[in-house]
Amino acid sequence: MDILEKIESLALQTPDHSAYISGERTLTYGELAQQSDVVAAFLRSNAPWQKQHPPIAVYGHKEPEMLIAFLGCIKAGHAYVPVDASIPDERARDIVELSHAATTLTPENIAEIVRNNPLTKSGPWRAPKGDEPFYIMFTSGSTGRPKGVIITADNVGSFLHWMLDEQKFITQAEVFLDQAPYSFDMSVMSVFPSLVTGNTLWSISKDDILDPARMYRRLAGSHITTWASTPSFARLCLAEKTFAEPLLPGIKRFLFCGETLSPHVASSLMERFPHAEIWNTYGPTEATVATTSVRVDQGLIRKYDRIPLGYPRSQGKVRIMRDGVELPVGDSGEIVITGPHVSPGYLDDPVLTQCVFFETDGIRSYRTGDRGYVRDGLLFFEGRLDDQIKLHGYRIEIGDIETNLRMLPGVHDAAVIVKTENGTPNSLAAFVILTSGHTARDPTIARSLRAQLGKRLPLYMVPRTIRFVGHFPLTANGKVDRTQLAEHHHA
C-alpha cells in the first residue's frame, strides 16, 4: 500500500473532512496535506539531507503538529523518530543522539515553519519504500539507554494489510480513539489505519488523563467507533460507572494490545458495551504493532483459564522455540515471530540485532523474550522469560502468580513485585484491586486470598504481603508502573 498516495488522494477528495480532533483543535485532510507539504519542502531545502535522508526527531505530546511533522518527514523521504515530551530531558536527549536525527521538530517550530514558509509548489515527494526506514521507535534497553527499533515501509504496509484487508477492522465513517503516546507503537494502530481510510482520529491529551471528569465530558461527544488502548487504560475508565454504552453509543470495537487482558476487564466491557466487539492482539514493537488477534467472548473466557493472544496473521508465523529448536504444540517456550512485519533490527546495534533477529530462507524472525505456548491454534502468553526470578532457590514466573490471583473471586486485577535486600530477591508483594462489593477494610480478605492462592500455587509462590489499591499507577505508555508500586510499598 502506498500510504502517502492514499492520504494525498483523500485530501483532494474530502479536504474539509476532519483528520484529527483534540479539544478545540481540528485538523482537516486539506490542512494536513498542505501543512505537511510545507514541512516536507522545508526539510528538502537542506541539500545535504537529500542524499542521506537522515532521521528526523519529532518531539511533543498529542498536538496536531505531530501528525503534520510525521507526514512531512515521510514526504521528504525521512524516517520520523517520535519523542514524547513527558519523558525526562536526559532520556529525550539520548533518543535524539542515538537516532542521529538531523534536526528536532517541535509543535512550536512546526507551526512557525508553516506560518513563515508559504508553499508555492508541492511535490513530487519521495516517501520511504521497501526496506527503507519509515519510523524509528525507541524502547527501553537493558544497558540503561533506549534502543531504536527500525520499522520499514514494507513493515508498515504489511501491518495495514492485516488491519484493513485481513481483519477488516475498518468499515466506514470511523472515529478512532487516539490515546497512546506517539512514541508507543500502539499509536500506529490508530494513526495510519485512520488516515489511509479517510477517517478521524479523536485524541486524548495528557491533561484529559489527569482530569478524568473532563475526559468523560469530552468522550460523551466524541462519536468514537474504534477504541485502541492498553487494558490498563480501559480498566481506569471502567472505574467510572458512566463508562458504558450510553456514553459511547457508536462504539463498534475495542482493540487491546501492550499487556495482558484479564477476563474481568473483558467481561466488564461486554456487560457495559453489549453491542461492541472485544479484540485482544499481541505484538512487540519489533513486529510492527500486532502479530496475533482473537475476538473475545464469554465462550472463549469459559473455555480457557486466561485470554489467549490470538491467531497469527496470515502473512506471518508464530513458533514456540527453545535453544533454536521448534517445540511440539502445547509445550512452553520462547515466542518467535516470523514474517514481513518483522523489523530489520536495532539502529546501530548489530550485536543485539544478531542476538534476537535471524533469517530462514530470506524470511525475518524475531525472538521476543516472551514465554508462551500454542493450543487449538491460539497463542497463549505466560510472561517474560526475564520475568523469571530465583527466590530461595526456586524459579518463579511473576506472570503466573498474577494470572492466578486474577482468577480468585473478588479480584479485579493484580500486580506482583519482587522485594529485594542488598540487591537479592527476598520476598514477593502483591497489589490487588478488588471488584465492587468487596472492601479492603475487611482484615480477613488478604488472609483469604493468600489461603486460596496457596491451594493453586506452591507456598514459595504466594506473596508474603497483599495490599489493596484503588488503581494502579500507569506509565506514559499506559502500562502498570511497577517502579511506583514498589515505592508505594516502601512508603
C-alpha positions as CSV (number, residue, x, y, z in Angstrom):
1,M,0.0,0.0,0.0
2,D,1.3,3.5,-0.9
3,I,0.4,5.3,2.3
4,L,1.3,8.7,1.1
5,E,-0.6,8.3,-2.2
6,K,-3.7,7.2,-0.2
7,I,-3.6,10.2,2.2
8,E,-2.9,12.7,-0.6
9,S,-5.8,11.3,-2.7
10,L,-8.2,11.6,0.3
11,A,-7.1,15.2,0.9
12,L,-8.1,16.0,-2.7
13,Q,-11.4,14.2,-2.4
14,T,-12.5,15.3,1.1
15,P,-10.3,18.3,2.0
16,D,-12.8,19.6,4.7
17,H,-13.2,16.2,6.5
18,S,-11.6,16.1,9.9
19,A,-8.4,14.1,10.1
20,Y,-7.7,14.9,13.8
21,I,-9.8,16.3,16.7
22,S,-8.5,17.2,20.1
23,G,-10.4,19.5,22.4
24,E,-11.0,22.8,20.5
25,R,-8.5,21.9,17.8
26,T,-9.4,20.2,14.5
27,L,-7.1,19.4,11.6
28,T,-8.8,18.7,8.2
29,Y,-7.3,16.4,5.5
30,G,-6.8,19.5,3.3
31,E,-4.8,21.3,6.1
32,L,-2.9,18.1,6.9
33,A,-1.8,17.7,3.3
34,Q,-1.0,21.4,2.7
35,Q,0.9,22.0,6.0
36,S,2.9,18.7,5.7
37,D,3.8,19.8,2.2
38,V,5.4,23.0,3.8
39,V,7.3,20.9,6.3
40,A,8.5,18.5,3.6
41,A,9.6,21.4,1.4
42,F,11.5,22.9,4.4
43,L,13.3,19.6,5.1
44,R,14.1,19.1,1.4
45,S,15.6,22.6,1.2
46,N,18.6,21.4,3.2
47,A,20.7,20.0,0.3
48,P,23.0,17.6,2.3
49,W,19.9,15.8,3.7
50,Q,18.7,14.9,0.2
51,K,21.4,12.3,-0.3
52,Q,21.4,10.6,3.1
53,H,17.8,11.2,4.3
54,P,18.7,11.1,8.0
55,P,16.0,10.5,10.6
56,I,14.1,13.5,11.9
57,A,13.2,13.6,15.6
58,V,9.6,14.9,16.4
59,Y,9.2,16.0,20.0
60,G,5.8,16.7,21.6
61,H,2.6,15.2,23.1
62,K,-0.5,14.7,21.1
63,E,-0.6,18.0,19.2
64,P,-1.9,18.1,15.6
65,E,1.6,19.4,14.6
66,M,3.0,16.0,15.4
67,L,0.9,14.4,12.6
68,I,1.9,17.2,10.3
69,A,5.5,16.6,11.1
70,F,5.2,12.8,10.6
71,L,3.7,13.2,7.2
72,G,6.1,15.9,6.3
73,C,9.1,13.7,7.1
74,I,7.6,10.8,5.1
75,K,7.0,13.1,2.1
76,A,10.6,14.3,2.2
77,G,11.9,10.7,2.4
78,H,12.9,10.8,6.1
79,A,12.1,8.3,8.8
80,Y,10.5,10.1,11.8
81,V,11.5,9.4,15.4
82,P,8.7,10.2,17.8
83,V,9.9,11.6,21.2
84,D,7.3,12.0,23.9
85,A,7.6,15.3,25.8
86,S,6.6,13.7,29.1
87,I,9.9,11.7,29.4
88,P,12.9,13.1,31.3
89,D,15.0,15.6,29.3
90,E,18.1,13.3,29.6
91,R,16.2,10.4,28.1
92,A,14.9,12.6,25.2
93,R,18.5,13.8,24.5
94,D,19.6,10.2,24.5
95,I,17.0,9.3,21.8
96,V,17.8,12.2,19.6
97,E,21.6,11.5,19.9
98,L,21.2,7.7,19.3
99,S,18.9,8.2,16.3
100,H,21.4,10.6,14.6
101,A,18.5,12.9,14.0
102,A,19.3,15.7,11.5
103,T,17.1,18.1,13.5
104,T,14.3,18.0,16.0
105,L,10.8,19.3,15.2
106,T,8.5,20.5,17.9
107,P,4.9,21.8,17.8
108,E,6.2,25.3,18.2
109,N,8.8,25.3,15.4
110,I,6.4,23.3,13.1
111,A,3.8,26.0,13.5
112,E,6.5,28.6,12.8
113,I,7.7,26.7,9.7
114,V,4.1,26.5,8.3
115,R,3.5,30.2,9.1
116,N,6.7,31.6,7.7
117,N,7.1,29.4,4.6
118,P,4.2,29.8,2.2
119,L,4.3,26.9,-0.3
120,T,4.4,27.8,-4.0
121,K,4.8,24.3,-5.4
122,S,4.2,20.9,-3.8
123,G,5.9,17.7,-4.6
124,P,6.8,15.4,-6.2
125,W,7.5,13.7,-2.9
126,R,9.7,10.7,-2.3
127,A,8.3,8.6,0.6
128,P,10.3,5.7,2.0
129,K,9.9,2.5,0.0
130,G,10.5,-1.2,0.6
131,D,13.2,-1.8,3.3
132,E,13.8,1.9,3.8
133,P,13.1,3.1,7.4
134,F,9.6,4.6,7.8
135,Y,9.9,5.3,11.5
136,I,12.3,4.5,14.4
137,M,10.7,3.9,17.7
138,F,12.8,3.7,20.9
139,T,12.1,1.2,23.7
140,S,13.8,0.5,26.9
141,G,17.2,-1.3,26.7
142,S,18.9,-3.5,29.2
143,T,22.0,-1.2,29.1
144,G,20.0,1.7,30.6
145,R,19.9,3.5,27.3
146,P,17.0,3.2,24.9
147,K,17.3,1.1,21.8
148,G,15.9,2.2,18.4
149,V,13.7,-0.3,16.5
150,I,13.8,0.3,12.8
151,I,10.4,-0.1,11.1
152,T,10.4,-0.1,7.3
153,A,7.9,1.0,4.7
154,D,7.2,-2.7,3.9
155,N,6.7,-3.5,7.6
156,V,4.0,-0.8,7.9
157,G,2.4,-1.9,4.6
158,S,2.2,-5.5,6.0
159,F,0.6,-4.2,9.2
160,L,-2.0,-2.2,7.2
161,H,-2.8,-5.2,5.0
162,W,-3.5,-7.2,8.1
163,M,-5.6,-4.5,9.8
164,L,-7.6,-3.4,6.8
165,D,-7.8,-6.3,4.4
166,E,-7.4,-9.4,6.6
167,Q,-9.1,-8.3,9.8
168,K,-11.4,-5.8,8.1
169,F,-11.5,-3.7,11.2
170,I,-12.4,-0.6,9.3
171,T,-15.8,-0.3,7.7
172,Q,-16.9,3.3,7.1
173,A,-17.3,6.6,8.9
174,E,-15.0,5.5,11.7
175,V,-13.7,7.6,14.6
176,F,-10.5,6.2,16.2
177,L,-9.5,6.8,19.8
178,D,-6.0,8.3,19.6
179,Q,-4.8,7.7,23.2
180,A,-1.4,6.1,23.1
181,P,1.7,8.4,23.1
182,Y,3.1,8.6,19.6
183,S,6.4,7.2,20.9
184,F,4.5,4.0,21.8
185,D,3.8,1.8,18.8
186,M,0.2,1.2,19.8
187,S,-0.4,4.7,18.4
188,V,0.3,3.3,14.9
189,M,-2.8,1.0,15.4
190,S,-4.9,4.2,15.3
191,V,-3.0,6.7,13.3
192,F,-2.3,5.1,9.9
193,P,-5.4,2.9,9.6
194,S,-7.5,6.0,10.2
195,L,-5.5,8.3,7.8
196,V,-5.3,5.9,4.9
197,T,-9.1,5.3,5.0
198,G,-10.2,8.9,5.3
199,N,-11.4,8.6,8.9
200,T,-11.0,10.7,12.0
201,L,-8.5,10.5,14.9
202,W,-10.1,11.6,18.2
203,S,-7.2,12.5,20.5
204,I,-7.0,12.3,24.3
205,S,-4.4,14.7,25.7
206,K,-2.2,14.3,28.8
207,D,-4.5,16.9,30.5
208,D,-7.5,14.7,29.8
209,I,-6.0,11.7,31.6
210,L,-5.0,13.9,34.6
211,D,-8.6,15.2,34.8
212,P,-10.9,12.2,34.3
213,A,-14.1,14.3,34.7
214,R,-13.0,16.4,31.8
215,M,-12.1,13.3,29.8
216,Y,-15.6,11.8,30.3
217,R,-17.3,15.0,29.3
218,R,-15.3,15.0,26.0
219,L,-15.9,11.3,25.4
220,A,-19.6,11.9,25.5
221,G,-19.4,13.9,22.3
222,S,-16.7,12.0,20.6
223,H,-18.6,9.6,18.3
224,I,-15.7,7.1,18.8
225,T,-16.3,3.8,16.9
226,T,-12.9,2.1,17.4
227,W,-11.1,2.1,20.8
228,A,-7.4,1.1,20.8
229,S,-5.6,1.1,24.1
230,T,-3.9,-0.9,26.7
231,P,-6.1,-2.9,29.1
232,S,-4.8,-0.7,31.9
233,F,-6.3,2.4,30.3
234,A,-9.7,0.7,29.8
235,R,-9.6,-0.5,33.4
236,L,-9.0,3.1,34.6
237,C,-12.1,4.1,32.6
238,L,-14.2,1.2,33.9
239,A,-13.7,2.7,37.4
240,E,-16.2,5.4,36.3
241,K,-19.8,4.0,36.3
242,T,-20.8,6.2,33.4
243,F,-18.2,4.5,31.1
244,A,-20.8,2.4,29.3
245,E,-22.7,2.3,26.0
246,P,-24.8,5.4,26.6
247,L,-21.5,7.4,26.8
248,L,-20.2,5.9,23.6
249,P,-23.3,4.8,21.7
250,G,-21.4,4.4,18.4
251,I,-18.6,2.1,19.7
252,K,-18.1,-0.9,17.4
253,R,-14.9,-2.5,18.7
254,F,-12.3,-2.4,21.4
255,L,-8.7,-3.3,20.3
256,F,-6.3,-4.2,23.1
257,C,-2.5,-4.6,22.9
258,G,0.6,-4.0,25.0
259,E,-0.2,-6.1,28.1
260,T,-2.3,-8.9,29.5
261,L,-6.1,-8.5,29.0
262,S,-7.8,-10.0,32.1
263,P,-11.1,-11.9,31.9
264,H,-12.6,-9.5,34.4
265,V,-11.8,-6.4,32.2
266,A,-13.1,-8.2,29.1
267,S,-16.3,-9.3,30.9
268,S,-16.9,-5.9,32.3
269,L,-16.7,-4.3,28.9
270,M,-19.0,-6.9,27.4
271,E,-21.5,-6.1,30.1
272,R,-21.3,-2.3,29.7
273,F,-20.9,-2.3,25.9
274,P,-23.1,-5.3,24.8
275,H,-23.0,-4.4,21.1
276,A,-19.2,-3.9,20.8
277,E,-16.6,-6.4,19.8
278,I,-13.7,-7.1,22.1
279,W,-10.4,-8.0,20.4
280,N,-7.1,-9.0,22.1
281,T,-4.0,-8.5,20.0
282,Y,-0.3,-9.1,20.6
283,G,2.9,-7.9,19.0
284,P,6.1,-6.3,20.2
285,T,7.5,-3.1,18.6
286,E,9.9,-5.2,16.7
287,A,7.0,-6.9,14.9
288,T,5.1,-3.8,13.9
289,V,2.3,-3.4,16.4
290,A,0.3,-6.7,16.2
291,T,1.1,-10.2,15.2
292,T,-1.9,-12.2,16.5
293,S,-5.5,-11.4,17.3
294,V,-8.7,-13.0,18.6
295,R,-12.2,-11.9,19.3
296,V,-13.0,-12.3,22.9
297,D,-16.5,-13.5,24.1
298,Q,-17.8,-15.4,27.1
299,G,-17.4,-18.7,25.4
300,L,-13.7,-18.1,24.9
301,I,-13.3,-17.0,28.5
302,R,-15.1,-20.1,29.8
303,K,-13.1,-22.4,27.7
304,Y,-9.6,-21.2,28.8
305,D,-8.2,-20.1,32.1
306,R,-6.8,-17.0,30.5
307,I,-7.5,-14.9,27.4
308,P,-5.3,-16.0,24.5
309,L,-3.2,-13.7,22.5
310,G,-4.9,-14.9,19.3
311,Y,-4.3,-16.5,16.0
312,P,-1.3,-15.5,13.8
313,R,-1.8,-13.2,10.9
314,S,-1.9,-14.9,7.5
315,Q,1.3,-13.3,6.3
316,G,3.3,-14.4,9.3
317,K,4.0,-17.3,11.6
318,V,4.4,-17.8,15.3
319,R,6.6,-20.6,16.7
320,I,7.5,-21.8,20.2
321,M,11.2,-22.5,20.4
322,R,13.9,-23.4,22.8
323,D,17.6,-23.4,22.1
324,G,16.9,-22.9,18.4
325,V,14.5,-25.9,18.1
326,E,10.8,-25.6,17.4
327,L,8.8,-27.3,20.2
328,P,5.7,-29.5,19.8
329,V,2.3,-28.0,20.1
330,G,1.4,-27.4,23.8
331,D,5.0,-27.1,25.0
332,S,6.0,-23.9,26.7
333,G,9.0,-21.9,25.3
334,E,10.0,-18.7,23.7
335,I,7.6,-17.0,21.3
336,V,9.3,-16.4,17.9
337,I,7.6,-14.3,15.3
338,T,8.3,-14.6,11.5
339,G,7.1,-12.6,8.6
340,P,7.2,-9.4,6.5
341,H,6.2,-7.3,9.5
342,V,9.4,-8.2,11.4
343,S,11.8,-5.3,11.8
344,P,15.3,-5.5,10.2
345,G,16.8,-4.8,13.7
346,Y,18.1,-2.2,16.1
347,L,19.7,1.1,15.0
348,D,23.5,0.9,15.3
349,D,23.4,-2.2,17.4
350,P,24.5,-5.2,15.3
351,V,25.4,-7.3,18.3
352,L,21.9,-7.1,19.9
353,T,20.3,-7.4,16.4
354,Q,22.2,-10.6,15.8
355,C,21.1,-12.0,19.2
356,V,17.4,-11.7,18.7
357,F,16.8,-11.5,14.9
358,F,17.6,-14.2,12.4
359,E,16.6,-15.2,8.8
360,T,15.5,-18.5,7.4
361,D,15.1,-18.8,3.6
362,G,15.2,-15.0,3.4
363,I,12.3,-14.5,5.9
364,R,13.0,-12.5,9.0
365,S,12.3,-13.8,12.5
366,Y,12.4,-12.2,15.9
367,R,13.0,-13.9,19.3
368,T,10.6,-12.0,21.6
369,G,11.8,-13.0,25.0
370,D,8.2,-13.8,25.8
371,R,7.2,-17.2,27.1
372,G,4.1,-18.9,25.7
373,Y,2.5,-22.0,24.2
374,V,0.0,-22.8,21.4
375,R,-3.2,-24.6,22.0
376,D,-6.1,-25.1,19.4
377,G,-4.1,-22.8,17.1
378,L,-4.2,-20.0,19.6
379,L,-1.1,-18.4,21.1
380,F,-1.1,-18.0,24.9
381,F,1.2,-15.8,27.0
382,E,2.9,-16.9,30.2
383,G,5.1,-14.0,31.0
384,R,8.6,-12.7,30.1
385,L,11.5,-15.1,30.1
386,D,13.4,-12.4,32.0
387,D,10.5,-12.1,34.5
388,Q,11.5,-15.4,35.8
389,I,13.3,-14.9,39.1
390,K,15.0,-17.2,41.5
391,L,13.7,-16.8,45.1
392,H,15.1,-19.0,47.9
393,G,16.4,-21.5,45.2
394,Y,13.0,-21.7,43.4
395,R,12.4,-20.4,39.8
396,I,9.3,-18.3,39.7
397,E,7.3,-16.7,36.9
398,I,5.8,-13.4,38.2
399,G,3.1,-13.6,35.4
400,D,2.0,-17.0,36.7
401,I,1.2,-15.6,40.2
402,E,-0.6,-12.6,38.7
403,T,-2.8,-14.8,36.5
404,N,-3.8,-17.0,39.4
405,L,-4.6,-14.0,41.6
406,R,-6.9,-12.6,38.9
407,M,-8.8,-15.9,38.9
408,L,-9.8,-15.5,42.6
409,P,-13.3,-14.3,43.5
410,G,-13.4,-10.6,44.3
411,V,-10.2,-9.8,42.5
412,H,-10.5,-7.2,39.7
413,D,-6.8,-7.1,38.9
414,A,-3.4,-7.9,40.4
415,A,0.3,-6.9,40.1
416,V,3.2,-8.6,41.8
417,I,6.6,-7.1,42.6
418,V,9.8,-8.6,44.0
419,K,11.2,-7.1,47.1
420,T,15.0,-7.1,47.3
421,E,17.5,-6.9,50.1
422,N,21.1,-5.9,49.2
423,G,20.2,-6.5,45.5
424,T,18.9,-10.1,46.1
425,P,15.3,-11.1,45.7
426,N,13.9,-11.5,49.2
427,S,10.1,-11.8,49.1
428,L,7.0,-11.2,46.9
429,A,4.4,-8.5,47.4
430,A,1.1,-8.3,45.6
431,F,-1.1,-5.3,44.9
432,V,-4.8,-6.1,44.3
433,I,-7.7,-4.1,43.0
434,L,-11.0,-5.6,44.4
435,T,-14.2,-5.8,42.5
436,S,-17.2,-3.7,43.6
437,G,-18.9,-5.2,46.6
438,H,-15.6,-6.2,48.3
439,T,-14.0,-3.8,50.7
440,A,-10.3,-3.6,51.6
441,R,-11.3,-2.6,55.1
442,D,-12.1,-6.2,55.9
443,P,-8.9,-7.6,57.5
444,T,-9.8,-11.2,56.6
445,I,-9.7,-10.6,52.8
446,A,-5.9,-10.6,52.4
447,R,-5.6,-13.8,54.5
448,S,-8.4,-15.4,52.5
449,L,-6.7,-14.5,49.2
450,R,-3.3,-15.9,50.4
451,A,-5.1,-19.1,51.5
452,Q,-6.9,-19.5,48.2
453,L,-3.7,-18.8,46.3
454,G,-1.9,-21.4,48.4
455,K,-4.4,-24.0,47.0
456,R,-3.4,-23.2,43.4
457,L,0.4,-22.5,43.8
458,P,3.3,-23.7,45.8
459,L,3.8,-21.8,49.1
460,Y,7.0,-20.2,47.8
461,M,5.0,-18.5,45.0
462,V,2.4,-17.0,47.4
463,P,3.2,-13.3,48.1
464,R,4.1,-12.5,51.7
465,T,2.0,-9.4,51.7
466,I,-1.1,-8.3,49.8
467,R,-2.0,-4.6,49.6
468,F,-5.3,-3.2,48.2
469,V,-5.3,-0.2,45.9
470,G,-8.0,1.6,44.0
471,H,-6.0,1.7,40.8
472,F,-2.5,1.0,39.5
473,P,-0.2,3.9,38.5
474,L,0.4,3.9,34.8
475,T,3.5,4.7,32.7
476,A,3.3,7.2,29.8
477,N,2.6,4.2,27.6
478,G,-0.5,3.2,29.6
479,K,1.1,0.1,31.3
480,V,1.3,-0.7,35.0
481,D,4.2,1.3,36.6
482,R,5.8,-1.3,38.8
483,T,8.5,1.1,40.0
484,Q,5.8,3.3,41.5
485,L,4.2,0.3,43.1
486,A,7.5,-0.6,44.7
487,E,7.9,2.9,46.0
488,H,4.3,2.8,47.4
489,H,5.2,-0.5,49.1
490,H,8.1,1.0,50.9
491,A,6.3,4.3,51.8
